[in-house]
């Protein structure tokens, strides 16, 4: 009788240990999955940051070039105006 009771207790302990082993394995697998997903998110955010910085660098270069062209054309326009004024003034003096 006592031996049968010990076997029942042992059986119960074995069932609980297998149950908890399964729970522990499931928890560990979830942890690994979460770590992998976090790593993937970090990598993706790094890639996005790199893309954004490259994009801004390219556009900064383009903006600088555009601004340079604008200032150059303004200078040219000013020079043309000055030349016209000089011609007008010289024409007035000749007459």
C-alpha positions, 0 to 999 in steps of 0.5 A, spaced: 500 500 500 505 504 501 509 502 495 503 504 491 502 511 494 509 512 493 509 510 486 503 515 485 506 520 488 512 519 483 508 519 477 505 525 479 512 528 480 514 526 473 508 529 470 509 535 473 516 536 471 515 534 464 509 539 464 514 545 467 519 542 462 515 544 457 513 551 460 520 552 461 522 550 453 516 554 451 518 560 455 526 560 452 523 559 445 519 565 446 525 569 449 529 567 443 524 569 438 523 576 442 531 577 442 531 575 434 525 580 433 528 585 437 535 584 433 531 585 427 528 591 429 534 594 431 538 592 424 532 595 420 532 602 424 539 602 423 538 601 415 533 606 415 537 611 419 543 610 414 538 611 408 535 617 411 542 620 412 544 618 405 538 621 402 539 628 406 547 628 404 545 627 397 539 633 397 544 637 401 549 637 396 543 638 391 541 644 395 548 647 395 549 646 388 542 650 386 543 655 391 550 656 388 547 657 381 542 662 384 547 666 387 551 666 380 545 668 376 544 674 381 551 676 380 550 675 372 544 679 372 547 685 377 553 685 372 548 686 366 544 691 369 551 695 371 553 694 364 547 697 361 547 703 365 554 704 363 552 704 356 547 708 357 551 713 361 556 713 355 551 714 350 549 720 354 556 723 354 557 722 347 551 726 345 
